[in-house]
Amino acid sequence: MDCDILIVIQEVKIMSTTVSRLRAIRESRGWSRNVLSMKSKVPDAHIYMLETGRRTPHLKTAYKLANALELPIEDVFPKEEILHE
């Protein structure tokens, strides 16, 4: 298999893990995206983009979301997923 294809497959696996983790944590608390948005000060549309894998969080955004969820950042987002500004 081509090396570039393997990298893309790995990135998709990371994104799908994060997508399901963020959404699963939010839903386990019975929170809508709007509730998480208000608690984290991250726009609802941005949370939607993260949960659907259309965006990768920057460190500041990941911190805001983890803080609102009262969890360590690494419990919500794998290190490989966070974009350092």
Legacy VTK file of the C-alpha trace (Angstrom):
# vtk DataFile Version 3.0
C-alpha trace
ASCII
DATASET POLYDATA
POINTS 85 float
0.000 0.000 0.000
1.200 3.512 -0.787
2.644 5.394 2.234
0.393 8.433 1.591
-2.689 6.234 1.690
-1.617 4.769 5.052
-1.183 8.266 6.485
-4.675 9.260 5.329
-6.165 6.086 6.823
-4.447 6.818 10.153
-5.733 10.420 10.126
-9.286 9.195 9.480
-9.028 6.765 12.411
-7.840 9.578 14.718
-10.638 11.901 13.560
-13.353 9.275 13.991
-12.104 8.479 17.509
-12.229 12.133 18.503
-15.570 12.728 16.841
-17.187 9.882 18.717
-15.400 10.786 21.977
-16.452 14.465 22.056
-20.021 13.710 21.066
-20.265 10.708 23.399
-19.069 12.734 26.392
-21.451 15.583 25.584
-24.398 13.262 25.083
-23.584 11.225 28.213
-24.196 14.403 30.190
-27.471 15.004 28.409
-26.103 18.227 26.914
-27.066 19.616 23.542
-24.398 21.275 21.418
-25.968 24.566 22.465
-25.375 23.813 26.168
-21.726 22.894 25.511
-21.406 26.023 23.401
-22.671 28.249 26.212
-20.455 26.576 28.831
-17.320 26.607 26.666
-17.838 29.859 24.730
-17.159 27.875 21.537
-19.759 28.509 18.809
-22.326 25.752 18.309
-21.457 25.566 14.600
-17.780 25.020 15.446
-18.649 22.193 17.853
-20.744 20.638 15.076
-17.763 20.841 12.705
-15.512 19.163 15.300
-18.023 16.425 16.055
-18.508 15.617 12.384
-14.775 15.581 11.661
-14.869 18.620 9.389
-12.474 20.564 11.619
-9.547 19.823 13.889
-9.435 21.732 17.181
-6.785 24.294 17.976
-5.237 24.018 21.433
-7.257 26.960 22.778
-10.560 25.467 21.545
-9.697 21.999 22.855
-8.888 23.520 26.247
-12.180 25.458 26.363
-14.213 22.351 25.539
-12.353 20.094 27.977
-12.657 22.733 30.695
-16.420 23.057 30.118
-16.704 19.262 30.323
-14.568 19.327 33.498
-12.163 16.775 32.060
-8.435 16.755 31.308
-7.842 17.794 27.720
-6.309 14.398 26.859
-9.531 12.648 27.916
-11.425 14.534 25.212
-8.839 14.940 22.432
-5.845 12.765 21.521
-2.593 14.753 21.349
-2.227 13.941 17.647
-5.546 15.655 16.932
-4.861 19.087 18.442
-3.433 21.822 16.242
-0.904 23.921 18.110
-1.292 27.588 17.308
LINES 1 86
85 0 1 2 3 4 5 6 7 8 9 10 11 12 13 14 15 16 17 18 19 20 21 22 23 24 25 26 27 28 29 30 31 32 33 34 35 36 37 38 39 40 41 42 43 44 45 46 47 48 49 50 51 52 53 54 55 56 57 58 59 60 61 62 63 64 65 66 67 68 69 70 71 72 73 74 75 76 77 78 79 80 81 82 83 84
